[in-house]
Structures are given as C-alpha cells and as structure tokens.
Amino acid sequence: MPLLWLSLAFLCGIALAAILSFKALHWLGIGVGALLLLFLWPMLKRRLRSSLPLPPALEVLAQHLRYPIGMPLTACLLALSLGGWRYQWERARVQQFSTLIYRSLGQEVLLRGVVSAFPDERDTYTALTIRVERLSIRGTELAINPSLDRKPSLGQVLVRASPFERWRYGDRVSVSGVLELPPESEEFSYRAYLARKEILAYLPRAEVTLLERRQGSWVADATYQFRHRCHAALTAIFPEPQASLLGGILLGIESGIPAEVRQAFVNSGAMHIVAISGFNVTLLTGLFMAVLGRAFGRWRGALLAVLLIGLYAILVGAAASVVRAAIMGVLSLFAAQIGRRQSGVNSLASVAALMAAFEPDLLWDVSFQLSFAATLGLILYASPLNAWAVSQIVRFTQPELARRLGNLVGEWALFTLAAQVTTLPILLYHFRQISLVAFLVNPLILPVQPMLMVGSGIAMFLALVHTLAGQLVAYLVFPLAAYTIRLVEWSAALPYSSVRLSAFPLYGVFGFYLALFFLTKYWQKVQAVRGMLRPSLAAGMIALATVGVWHTALSAPDGRLHLILLDVSRPAQSSEAILIQTPQGRYVLLNGGDSPSRLLDGLDRWLPLTHRRLDWIVLGGSRSAQIGAVVELIERKRVTNLWWAIPQEGSRVVTAIQRAAKEQGVEMHLAREGQYLDLGEGARLSLLAKGERGAALLLEWKRFRAFFPLGLDTELRKRLAESGQLNPVILWLLANNGSGWYNPKEFLYRLQPQLIWLSVAPGDWYGLPHRETLERLEGYSLLRTDRNGWIHLETDGERMWVEVERESYP
C-alpha cells in the first residue's frame, strides 16, 4: 500500500504543478520541508507530550499519528513535491528550446535539420518531424546553445512536404517557408497535441530540399527501413482497404486508411483495433495469453506473450507511446499471473509514476490514459467477470462444459467489457462521442484478431522472402480482414450507432471513477478462473477455403463491359477516376484522382482478390488533382502499362509518375490521336483528340458508346465543338467536374446522351458544378458522385444496367 500512495502522490504533484504557478525552487522547498518533518516528527511529538498533557482522545490520535499515519503523510508530501519539481524542471528545459522558435513565428525562415521520426505519408502531403539544427531569418542565422543537448537543437517543427518525394528517417533537409503556430479549435487543440510531443511550430507550406541521407540513429534507421519493407510487402499481397487496415494493426501506419473506413471504426467503437494505443496492446496481450496459455501452459504462454508483444513494439517502430503501451500490457499480464489485484494495482501505479518521472507530460497523453485505464480494468474486473460467467452457466449444464463456455465468453466478451468500462469516461472526455454498438461489435470482431494478426504477420514475413509465398497465406487471411471491415461498416451504418456529445466535463470523469471504484469493493472476493475453448482448426480451414472458392467464382469475368465511376474526390477537391472491366476480365483505369487512400479503397472494393494489378492506366488529364494518386499505385506495383495521353513534361506530378514508372519497370506507351486500346471482343478505347491539358476519349462496344473528355483546354474544347467527331453516345462524363465553360450546349446537342455522369466533391472549392451546367442538363438523367457515391454501369452492348452506392432525391 505505501508504494501505491507514494506513486499516486508523485502523479498528483505533476498534475498540480501544471495548475499552480509554483516554480521548481518552490517545490524543492516543499520537499525539503517534508523531509525535515519526516525525521523531526517523532522528536517534536515527544517534546509536546512531555510539556503538555493531552486529553485521552488526542492521546489516541497522537499514537496513530506517530507512525501509521504521520510518516506516510510526510512521505506522500515528499513524493508530491518531487512530482511538482520534476514537471517544472521539464518545462524550463523545453522553454529554452522554444524561445528562438517563437521569436520566428509568422516570418519567412530557412532552417536545416534532420527528420527525427517516421515520415507520415498522406494523400496530398508527407508530414515530417524535423529536429532543427540551424535557423535563419532574412539571412541572419540565429545562435545555437550547444549546452542544451548533446546534439545542438532548436527543438522540433512539423513540416508538410511534397508527397512525390521519398522522405526517410534520418534525412538532413533544408526547409524554407513561413513558421506558424499549429491551429486549435473549440473541439481539438492541435497545438497542445503537438506540444506534448515537443513540436513547437509547423510549416504548412514549405519547400523541402534533401541534403544528406542517414543522419539519424542507425538502429532507428534500420527499424524504419524494415518497417517500410514490411508495409510494402503488405500492400503487395493484400487489397485495399484490407492492406491499410493491416498496416495500422501490424505496423502502426494508419495514413493509408480511407477516411470513410476510419470513421466507421470510430462510430462502431472499434478504432482501438487499428490505432496503436495502450487499449489495443492491452487487449492483444490478454488475447495472446488466452491462446498461448491454452497451448503451452500458464507461465510458458505468458513468456511467449511477452516476447510477441516486445517484437510487436519493435515492428511498429518502437515509438514512445508504443513502448509505454507494451509495458502496460506486460504489466497486466504479470498481474493476471500473480492472481492478486493488490499486486497488480501497486505495480500499475509504480510503473505509471516511473514513466512520468522520465516524461512528465505523459499524464496528458491520451494513449497513456487509455493504457492506464484499460490495464486497470483488466486487473480489477477481467477475472471476476470471467468467474461470474462460469458460475452462471454452471446452473444449466455440466461443470466442465460450463467452465469451458464461461471461459470462452469471459475471454472474448467480458474481457473486452472490462477494458471498455474503465476507458469510457476518457473517450467521452477527449472525443465527445459514445458508440452504442461497441459492446456488440467488439465481442464479434476481437476473437478473430489474434488469428488475423498472426496470419497476416506470417504472410508479411513470407512476402519479404517471396511474394508468391506471402500471397498464398494472404488468401487464407483475407476473409478475416474483410469480415472485420464489413462488420464494422455494417454496424456503423446502423441508426444511432454513435451519439455525439456537446461536452463531457472533467468532474464527470472523476465522478464516474469514484462511483466505479466504490462499487468494486463489493466484488473483491470473487475468484478468477482461466481457460478457453480452442476453436476447431479443421472447421476454420474449411470455412476459409469455402470463402476463397466462392470469391474466385463470383469474381470471374461475365462477358459484359463494366464501368465504375469511383468516388475519389476529397472534401472540396474534385477529381475523377473510372474503372473499366472488359468483357474478358481485364482492368483499365482512367485517371485516378489525387487521394491514394480513396483510390485504393475504391479499386479494391471492385477488383477481385486474384487480379489486383491493373492492366492499363490511361492518363487523360494532367492536373495533380486528376492523376496524383497514380504515383502510389505504381510504387505499390499495381500497374502493368501506362497509356500516356498528356504532355510528357511540365509538372511535378508528371515527373513523379515518370520516375516511379521507370523504377518499377512499368511500360509507358505514348498515345497519339486516332490510336486506340483493344479491350477484347470488339471493345476499344479511342483517343479522339489531344491538347495541352490532356485528351478526349471514346469507349465503344457494339451499340454502346461513352465519351470521356478528361483533359479539355480552351483550344481542344473549340476543336471538338466545331469538328464532326462528336456523335450520339449512351454515356457522357462531364468535363472539368461540371464546369459550364467546358461543357457547352454544342456538346449536348451533338452527343444526345442517355445518361450523364458527374464526378464532383461535396462543397467544391470552385463552386462546381456550375449552375448554368445543371440548368442546361434539365430533363437528362444525371448521376453525381457527391450525391450517389460510386456509380456502376453494366452493359452487354445492347442493354445496360445501372446501380449506385446510395440513392439521391432532389
């Protein structure tokens, strides 16, 4: 018990120091006073008793104050003062780094530094955390104080760099741009979030130039390089969004997860599966122990679980938050093996205090809070709930069967419930959202997570040796990943799956925990019973094989032509991507948009698992918003050929595509007017005309015709309007996302389309589609991605069938 109270006092000291205006010297004085009181208290009490007789009641109180209460109180006061002093000392150290940075805010700066973390690759930029070595304003270099650190540093800044360059940990770079404070809003302070990571400012628009490679720690560099290779192996053998999901689960790389899929995990209360936090590491530790303990015994299973968690922490980059989560997970495992709550709680508090001693800002880190709360929930409630489940089931069946069923329910459902209950107020406070389906979804998806992690991990490592070997295992694991995503998306789509709160006060958090711990004391005598029912391996293999056979059968070509207008536009940024499946089962992509995550998610929802490599990508528009995501497809080795119908130079994205194609061995075919791609069985894609911004294409098969003006400019628009090339078509894709100028009435009169497609983003920055375009199209069948989502057209050359992701009503 003394260790528990001393640890809590130290943590309270850190929290108080953040509120009170005491300096480090003040806290040191409180500590010295507590230390003196600790040693002088017995002598002062003896002098008081010898000089003045005490009433009987005070005499009894004095006896208790002598050791049982007096010394622990002074010891806790000492721990409290040490916590306050440690926090203020850390603040003073960080303040030295921040002085020069804050003086430079709002000014054009030139800085040099080293990339100090794994680059965070997003759709339109790559976020680089840079440890600043030199900083200059208008040619004047600011001084560096080398005494602040072994490696002279002005602190860290966050830089948004081009997504078309391959940035790595340890790159020494030169950055120019305007230094700004990170933004903050009423709901979330990005500034405070970065400050906890000692990132003081950021450059949202910057020019970054590579100076040198491998300037960081060789251990971290090797870890990050291995992590990058593992991620490339995952994307090579799994389709999207399964590859991005597994990238988040196995490697902690969440940037590729589509926004819709991420939101579905949030709304269903299952985001902890993807995010590397203490919550999911703690749950994984318990699940590993449940499986390995059954197979290898209690203590051997625990040791193997600890080994797996350690390897897992290294694999995801060994970031500070991951290491903390792993320590918490191992601690929960230790407490479970000891079988004593008090030992677990004491160990948890002491480990938290030790972590905070090295990093005082840890108390405000959401990942740490979730780690602490989830581990505490497992220590206090997992075993009692498990025993309760067994005691209830034994009423209706034989004891041995009841034990097995109770353990199964406890370890897959109640195990999760214990962690969710103790993390609930933290989630409400920080995210102001509660999932009403979380307690239903998690017991359904958590049982498959150990198999999914182990299976996908084996597939990933095999793919590092040979892609085919990893692909064979990936076929078996794919149904588990697909099951997880589909179940999460289904539950998130249910009415009232989540409720958004305006706010959840801090006193509500404390009130919740006080009430919970008050009730806990009534169940302290409940004993835990462990074990689980091993699922039938044979039944699982048969189920996986069945899914694979049906998937292959359903994805075989059906002899029809399929066109899918993918919804790849980012909010307010319109783009287009059209996937064509030929009657012979080949796949052609027109353009692709600028969001790799949205494009890959859209493609892999339509491509069969056995044919994820595109036969052709047709580049018909030259703007980055139209083809920026193609770079990622090429780098993932998802492309065989490029049909180049745009200018060969002039923009950064064009250069990036050419470089990626050359490195990956993708054949580039220069398209000329009058040429066509033979799609098989008489279907062909013709290049009608080329201009400075791209091309206009015509797809023909039997009686079906579709017109795709992907890269119109003023001159090309004029040529098409005045030429005789435009004839009636079945399908017309509006040019330039519904611009009135690029979709003139002459086009409409000549084309006379039966169906019109419009790819546009909700709330487009440029006000697209223009009102004059919509007025011009009144009376025609118009389908839009901002209202209908993806649009699928299927035709046999004589008839056509159309389906949309969601219905839209005017």
Solvent accessible surface area in square Angstrom, and as a share of the most:
residue,aa,sasa,rsa
1,M,104,0.46
2,P,96,0.60
3,L,95,0.47
4,L,20,0.10
5,W,135,0.47
6,L,63,0.31
7,S,7,0.05
8,L,60,0.30
9,A,13,0.10
10,F,28,0.12
11,L,22,0.11
12,C,67,0.40
13,G,0,0.00
14,I,0,0.00
15,A,39,0.30
16,L,68,0.34
17,A,2,0.02
18,A,43,0.34
19,I,137,0.70
20,L,72,0.36
21,S,107,0.69
22,F,80,0.33
23,K,140,0.59
24,A,28,0.22
25,L,134,0.67
26,H,95,0.42
27,W,5,0.02
28,L,84,0.42
29,G,44,0.42
30,I,57,0.29
31,G,7,0.06
32,V,77,0.44
33,G,37,0.36
34,A,1,0.01
35,L,76,0.38
36,L,102,0.51
37,L,67,0.34
38,L,34,0.17
39,F,145,0.60
40,L,74,0.37
41,W,65,0.23
42,P,34,0.22
43,M,80,0.36
44,L,86,0.43
45,K,14,0.06
46,R,137,0.50
47,R,160,0.59
48,L,93,0.46
49,R,103,0.38
50,S,97,0.63
51,S,88,0.57
52,L,104,0.52
53,P,115,0.72
54,L,44,0.22
55,P,71,0.44
56,P,114,0.72
57,A,79,0.61
58,L,87,0.43
59,E,45,0.20
60,V,90,0.52
61,L,89,0.44
62,A,11,0.08
63,Q,87,0.39
64,H,92,0.41
65,L,47,0.24
66,R,123,0.45
67,Y,141,0.54
68,P,77,0.48
69,I,74,0.38
70,G,7,0.07
71,M,64,0.29
72,P,55,0.34
73,L,108,0.54
74,T,11,0.06
75,A,25,0.20
76,C,29,0.18
77,L,67,0.33
78,L,41,0.20
79,A,11,0.09
80,L,36,0.18
81,S,1,0.01
82,L,81,0.40
83,G,0,0.00
84,G,0,0.00
85,W,83,0.29
86,R,38,0.14
87,Y,19,0.07
88,Q,32,0.14
89,W,119,0.42
90,E,14,0.06
91,R,70,0.25
92,A,52,0.41
93,R,68,0.25
94,V,12,0.07
95,Q,121,0.54
96,Q,92,0.41
97,F,18,0.07
98,S,7,0.05
99,T,56,0.32
100,L,34,0.17
101,I,0,0.00
102,Y,103,0.39
103,R,163,0.60
104,S,0,0.00
105,L,47,0.23
106,G,58,0.55
107,Q,51,0.23
108,E,102,0.46
109,V,3,0.02
110,L,97,0.48
111,L,2,0.01
112,R,84,0.31
113,G,0,0.00
114,V,3,0.02
115,V,0,0.00
116,S,36,0.23
117,A,35,0.27
118,F,50,0.21
119,P,7,0.04
120,D,48,0.25
121,E,88,0.39
122,R,112,0.41
123,D,32,0.16
124,T,53,0.31
125,Y,48,0.18
126,T,4,0.02
127,A,13,0.10
128,L,0,0.00
129,T,22,0.13
130,I,0,0.00
131,R,44,0.16
132,V,0,0.00
133,E,21,0.09
134,R,107,0.39
135,L,0,0.00
136,S,16,0.10
137,I,18,0.09
138,R,199,0.73
139,G,76,0.74
140,T,88,0.51
141,E,91,0.41
142,L,38,0.19
143,A,84,0.65
144,I,44,0.22
145,N,70,0.36
146,P,89,0.56
147,S,94,0.61
148,L,39,0.19
149,D,63,0.32
150,R,235,0.86
151,K,111,0.47
152,P,55,0.34
153,S,6,0.04
154,L,6,0.03
155,G,9,0.08
156,Q,41,0.18
157,V,0,0.00
158,L,16,0.08
159,V,0,0.00
160,R,90,0.33
161,A,5,0.04
162,S,19,0.12
163,P,43,0.27
164,F,27,0.11
165,E,78,0.35
166,R,97,0.35
167,W,21,0.08
168,R,94,0.34
169,Y,22,0.08
170,G,0,0.00
171,D,0,0.00
172,R,41,0.15
173,V,0,0.00
174,S,27,0.17
175,V,0,0.00
176,S,38,0.24
177,G,6,0.06
178,V,57,0.33
179,L,0,0.00
180,E,50,0.22
181,L,64,0.32
182,P,1,0.00
183,P,73,0.46
184,E,95,0.42
185,S,76,0.49
186,E,165,0.74
187,E,106,0.48
188,F,115,0.48
189,S,33,0.21
190,Y,60,0.23
191,R,85,0.31
192,A,46,0.36
193,Y,98,0.37
194,L,5,0.03
195,A,44,0.34
196,R,78,0.28
197,K,100,0.42
198,E,53,0.24
199,I,9,0.04
200,L,12,0.06
201,A,0,0.00
202,Y,21,0.08
203,L,0,0.00
204,P,19,0.12
205,R,172,0.63
206,A,22,0.17
207,E,109,0.49
208,V,26,0.15
209,T,79,0.46
210,L,68,0.34
211,L,84,0.42
212,E,81,0.36
213,R,85,0.31
214,R,167,0.61
215,Q,58,0.26
216,G,24,0.23
217,S,52,0.34
218,W,201,0.71
219,V,81,0.47
220,A,29,0.22
221,D,12,0.06
222,A,55,0.43
223,T,28,0.16
224,Y,30,0.11
225,Q,48,0.21
226,F,76,0.32
227,R,21,0.07
228,H,97,0.43
229,R,130,0.47
230,C,0,0.00
231,H,34,0.15
232,A,51,0.40
233,A,9,0.07
234,L,0,0.00
235,T,4,0.02
236,A,35,0.27
237,I,0,0.00
238,F,0,0.00
239,P,3,0.02
240,E,1,0.01
241,P,1,0.01
242,Q,3,0.01
243,A,0,0.00
244,S,3,0.02
245,L,1,0.01
246,L,0,0.00
247,G,0,0.00
248,G,0,0.00
249,I,3,0.01
250,L,7,0.03
251,L,0,0.00
252,G,21,0.20
253,I,21,0.11
254,E,41,0.18
255,S,22,0.14
256,G,19,0.19
257,I,10,0.05
258,P,1,0.01
259,A,64,0.50
260,E,89,0.40
261,V,2,0.01
262,R,76,0.28
263,Q,89,0.40
264,A,9,0.07
265,F,1,0.00
266,V,54,0.31
267,N,32,0.16
268,S,0,0.00
269,G,20,0.19
270,A,0,0.00
271,M,37,0.17
272,H,16,0.07
273,I,9,0.05
274,V,1,0.01
275,A,26,0.20
276,I,22,0.11
277,S,11,0.07
278,G,0,0.00
279,F,7,0.03
280,N,4,0.02
281,V,1,0.00
282,T,0,0.00
283,L,3,0.01
284,L,11,0.06
285,T,1,0.00
286,G,13,0.13
287,L,3,0.01
288,F,13,0.05
289,M,10,0.04
290,A,10,0.08
291,V,62,0.35
292,L,26,0.13
293,G,15,0.15
294,R,86,0.31
295,A,54,0.42
296,F,109,0.45
297,G,32,0.31
298,R,118,0.43
299,W,137,0.48
300,R,178,0.65
301,G,0,0.00
302,A,6,0.05
303,L,124,0.62
304,L,63,0.31
305,A,0,0.00
306,V,56,0.32
307,L,101,0.50
308,L,64,0.32
309,I,1,0.00
310,G,32,0.31
311,L,99,0.49
312,Y,14,0.05
313,A,9,0.07
314,I,102,0.52
315,L,23,0.11
316,V,5,0.03
317,G,11,0.10
318,A,49,0.38
319,A,48,0.38
320,A,61,0.47
321,S,35,0.22
322,V,9,0.05
323,V,60,0.35
324,R,23,0.08
325,A,0,0.00
326,A,12,0.09
327,I,72,0.36
328,M,0,0.00
329,G,0,0.00
330,V,48,0.27
331,L,13,0.07
332,S,10,0.06
333,L,8,0.04
334,F,90,0.38
335,A,6,0.04
336,A,27,0.21
337,Q,4,0.02
338,I,69,0.35
339,G,60,0.57
340,R,149,0.54
341,R,47,0.17
342,Q,71,0.32
343,S,26,0.17
344,G,0,0.00
345,V,28,0.16
346,N,24,0.12
347,S,26,0.17
348,L,2,0.01
349,A,3,0.02
350,S,28,0.18
351,V,33,0.19
352,A,0,0.00
353,A,13,0.10
354,L,110,0.55
355,M,20,0.09
356,A,0,0.00
357,A,33,0.25
358,F,156,0.65
359,E,65,0.29
360,P,1,0.01
361,D,9,0.05
362,L,2,0.01
363,L,33,0.16
364,W,76,0.27
365,D,33,0.17
366,V,43,0.25
367,S,22,0.14
368,F,8,0.04
369,Q,39,0.17
370,L,16,0.08
371,S,1,0.00
372,F,50,0.21
373,A,4,0.03
374,A,0,0.00
375,T,0,0.00
376,L,20,0.10
377,G,0,0.00
378,L,16,0.08
379,I,16,0.08
380,L,18,0.09
381,Y,27,0.10
382,A,11,0.08
383,S,29,0.18
384,P,13,0.08
385,L,48,0.24
386,N,8,0.04
387,A,13,0.10
388,W,136,0.48
389,A,6,0.04
390,V,21,0.12
391,S,53,0.34
392,Q,51,0.23
393,I,40,0.20
394,V,61,0.35
395,R,169,0.62
396,F,172,0.72
397,T,41,0.24
398,Q,130,0.58
399,P,90,0.57
400,E,88,0.40
401,L,83,0.41
402,A,0,0.00
403,R,70,0.25
404,R,72,0.26
405,L,60,0.30
406,G,0,0.00
407,N,0,0.00
408,L,48,0.24
409,V,65,0.37
410,G,3,0.03
411,E,8,0.04
412,W,31,0.11
413,A,27,0.21
414,L,22,0.11
415,F,16,0.07
416,T,2,0.01
417,L,57,0.28
418,A,1,0.01
419,A,0,0.00
420,Q,15,0.07
421,V,40,0.23
422,T,0,0.00
423,T,0,0.00
424,L,43,0.21
425,P,0,0.00
426,I,18,0.09
427,L,52,0.26
428,L,16,0.08
429,Y,83,0.32
430,H,55,0.25
431,F,101,0.42
432,R,60,0.22
433,Q,29,0.13
434,I,44,0.22
435,S,15,0.10
436,L,98,0.49
437,V,17,0.09
438,A,10,0.07
439,F,95,0.39
440,L,94,0.47
441,V,1,0.01
442,N,0,0.00
443,P,34,0.22
444,L,79,0.39
445,I,0,0.00
446,L,6,0.03
447,P,34,0.22
448,V,21,0.12
449,Q,3,0.01
450,P,8,0.05
451,M,99,0.44
452,L,0,0.00
453,M,11,0.05
454,V,74,0.42
455,G,13,0.13
456,S,0,0.00
457,G,10,0.10
458,I,89,0.45
459,A,0,0.00
460,M,0,0.00
461,F,89,0.37
462,L,65,0.32
463,A,12,0.09
464,L,43,0.21
465,V,127,0.73
466,H,112,0.50
467,T,69,0.40
468,L,109,0.54
469,A,36,0.28
470,G,0,0.00
471,Q,28,0.12
472,L,105,0.52
473,V,34,0.20
474,A,1,0.00
475,Y,71,0.27
476,L,67,0.33
477,V,8,0.05
478,F,22,0.09
479,P,17,0.11
480,L,28,0.14
481,A,0,0.00
482,A,16,0.13
483,Y,88,0.33
484,T,0,0.00
485,I,0,0.00
486,R,102,0.37
487,L,28,0.14
488,V,0,0.00
489,E,42,0.19
490,W,137,0.48
491,S,0,0.00
492,A,18,0.14
493,A,86,0.67
494,L,55,0.28
495,P,108,0.68
496,Y,182,0.69
497,S,7,0.05
498,S,32,0.21
499,V,53,0.30
500,R,134,0.49
501,L,52,0.26
502,S,105,0.68
503,A,61,0.47
504,F,44,0.18
505,P,53,0.33
506,L,96,0.48
507,Y,172,0.66
508,G,18,0.18
509,V,15,0.09
510,F,123,0.51
511,G,37,0.35
512,F,64,0.27
513,Y,34,0.13
514,L,128,0.64
515,A,56,0.44
516,L,29,0.15
517,F,77,0.32
518,F,122,0.51
519,L,88,0.44
520,T,9,0.05
521,K,113,0.48
522,Y,142,0.54
523,W,141,0.49
524,Q,112,0.50
525,K,186,0.79
526,V,57,0.32
527,Q,135,0.60
528,A,45,0.35
529,V,55,0.32
530,R,86,0.31
531,G,17,0.16
532,M,8,0.04
533,L,65,0.32
534,R,152,0.55
535,P,82,0.52
536,S,70,0.45
537,L,143,0.71
538,A,67,0.52
539,A,56,0.44
540,G,32,0.31
541,M,87,0.39
542,I,116,0.59
543,A,54,0.42
544,L,32,0.16
545,A,55,0.42
546,T,64,0.37
547,V,69,0.40
548,G,32,0.30
549,V,104,0.60
550,W,158,0.55
551,H,54,0.24
552,T,73,0.42
553,A,62,0.48
554,L,140,0.69
555,S,30,0.20
556,A,57,0.44
557,P,74,0.46
558,D,80,0.41
559,G,36,0.35
560,R,79,0.29
561,L,0,0.00
562,H,17,0.07
563,L,0,0.00
564,I,4,0.02
565,L,0,0.00
566,L,2,0.01
567,D,35,0.18
568,V,1,0.00
569,S,3,0.02
570,R,53,0.19
571,P,105,0.66
572,A,16,0.12
573,Q,27,0.12
574,S,4,0.03
575,S,0,0.00
576,E,9,0.04
577,A,0,0.00
578,I,0,0.00
579,L,0,0.00
580,I,0,0.00
581,Q,25,0.11
582,T,1,0.00
583,P,3,0.02
584,Q,96,0.42
585,G,10,0.09
586,R,79,0.29
587,Y,9,0.03
588,V,1,0.01
589,L,0,0.00
590,L,0,0.00
591,N,0,0.00
592,G,0,0.00
593,G,0,0.00
594,D,12,0.06
595,S,0,0.00
596,P,20,0.13
597,S,8,0.05
598,R,33,0.12
599,L,0,0.00
600,L,3,0.01
601,D,15,0.08
602,G,14,0.13
603,L,0,0.00
604,D,12,0.06
605,R,84,0.31
606,W,72,0.25
607,L,9,0.04
608,P,11,0.07
609,L,17,0.08
610,T,80,0.46
611,H,56,0.25
612,R,17,0.06
613,R,104,0.38
614,L,1,0.01
615,D,31,0.16
616,W,43,0.15
617,I,0,0.00
618,V,0,0.00
619,L,0,0.00
620,G,0,0.00
621,G,0,0.00
622,S,22,0.14
623,R,74,0.27
624,S,53,0.34
625,A,13,0.10
626,Q,7,0.03
627,I,0,0.00
628,G,6,0.06
629,A,0,0.00
630,V,0,0.00
631,V,8,0.04
632,E,43,0.19
633,L,0,0.00
634,I,0,0.00
635,E,55,0.25
636,R,22,0.08
637,K,120,0.51
638,R,7,0.02
639,V,0,0.00
640,T,55,0.32
641,N,23,0.12
642,L,0,0.00
643,W,10,0.04
644,W,5,0.02
645,A,0,0.00
646,I,1,0.01
647,P,46,0.29
648,Q,97,0.43
649,E,145,0.65
650,G,82,0.79
651,S,44,0.28
652,R,134,0.49
653,V,4,0.02
654,V,4,0.02
655,T,73,0.42
656,A,1,0.01
657,I,0,0.00
658,Q,50,0.22
659,R,81,0.30
660,A,2,0.02
661,A,0,0.00
662,K,168,0.71
663,E,90,0.41
664,Q,51,0.23
665,G,62,0.59
666,V,10,0.06
667,E,103,0.46
668,M,89,0.40
669,H,67,0.30
670,L,69,0.34
671,A,0,0.00
672,R,139,0.51
673,E,84,0.38
674,G,63,0.60
675,Q,72,0.32
676,Y,109,0.41
677,L,16,0.08
678,D,91,0.47
679,L,3,0.01
680,G,8,0.08
681,E,103,0.46
682,G,64,0.61
683,A,0,0.00
684,R,97,0.35
685,L,0,0.00
686,S,13,0.09
687,L,1,0.01
688,L,27,0.13
689,A,0,0.00
690,K,50,0.21
691,G,24,0.23
692,E,143,0.64
693,R,72,0.26
694,G,0,0.00
695,A,0,0.00
696,A,0,0.00
697,L,0,0.00
698,L,13,0.06
699,L,0,0.00
700,E,39,0.18
701,W,6,0.02
702,K,131,0.56
703,R,175,0.64
704,F,5,0.02
705,R,53,0.20
706,A,0,0.00
707,F,1,0.00
708,F,0,0.00
709,P,2,0.01
710,L,4,0.02
711,G,3,0.03
712,L,0,0.00
713,D,13,0.07
714,T,76,0.44
715,E,107,0.48
716,L,0,0.00
717,R,40,0.15
718,K,108,0.46
719,R,92,0.33
720,L,0,0.00
721,A,15,0.12
722,E,122,0.55
723,S,34,0.22
724,G,62,0.60
725,Q,70,0.31
726,L,7,0.03
727,N,71,0.36
728,P,85,0.54
729,V,6,0.03
730,I,33,0.17
731,L,0,0.00
732,W,1,0.00
733,L,3,0.02
734,L,6,0.03
735,A,1,0.01
736,N,25,0.13
737,N,8,0.04
738,G,0,0.00
739,S,11,0.07
740,G,3,0.03
741,W,129,0.45
742,Y,31,0.12
743,N,2,0.01
744,P,6,0.04
745,K,107,0.45
746,E,72,0.32
747,F,0,0.00
748,L,7,0.03
749,Y,137,0.52
750,R,91,0.33
751,L,1,0.01
752,Q,86,0.38
753,P,6,0.04
754,Q,112,0.50
755,L,11,0.05
756,I,0,0.00
757,W,0,0.00
758,L,0,0.00
759,S,3,0.02
760,V,0,0.00
761,A,2,0.01
762,P,80,0.50
763,G,68,0.65
764,D,14,0.07
765,W,160,0.56
766,Y,159,0.60
767,G,50,0.48
768,L,28,0.14
769,P,16,0.10
770,H,62,0.28
771,R,189,0.69
772,E,87,0.39
773,T,1,0.01
774,L,58,0.29
775,E,100,0.45
776,R,68,0.25
777,L,8,0.04
778,E,130,0.58
779,G,87,0.84
780,Y,69,0.26
781,S,63,0.40
782,L,48,0.24
783,L,35,0.17
784,R,25,0.09
785,T,0,0.00
786,D,28,0.14
787,R,119,0.43
788,N,9,0.04
789,G,0,0.00
790,W,61,0.22
791,I,0,0.00
792,H,15,0.07
793,L,0,0.00
794,E,31,0.14
795,T,1,0.01
796,D,29,0.15
797,G,1,0.01
798,E,98,0.44
799,R,149,0.54
800,M,61,0.27
801,W,98,0.34
802,V,62,0.36
803,E,86,0.39
804,V,30,0.17
805,E,85,0.38
806,R,107,0.39
807,E,123,0.55
808,S,40,0.26
809,Y,181,0.69
810,P,171,1.07
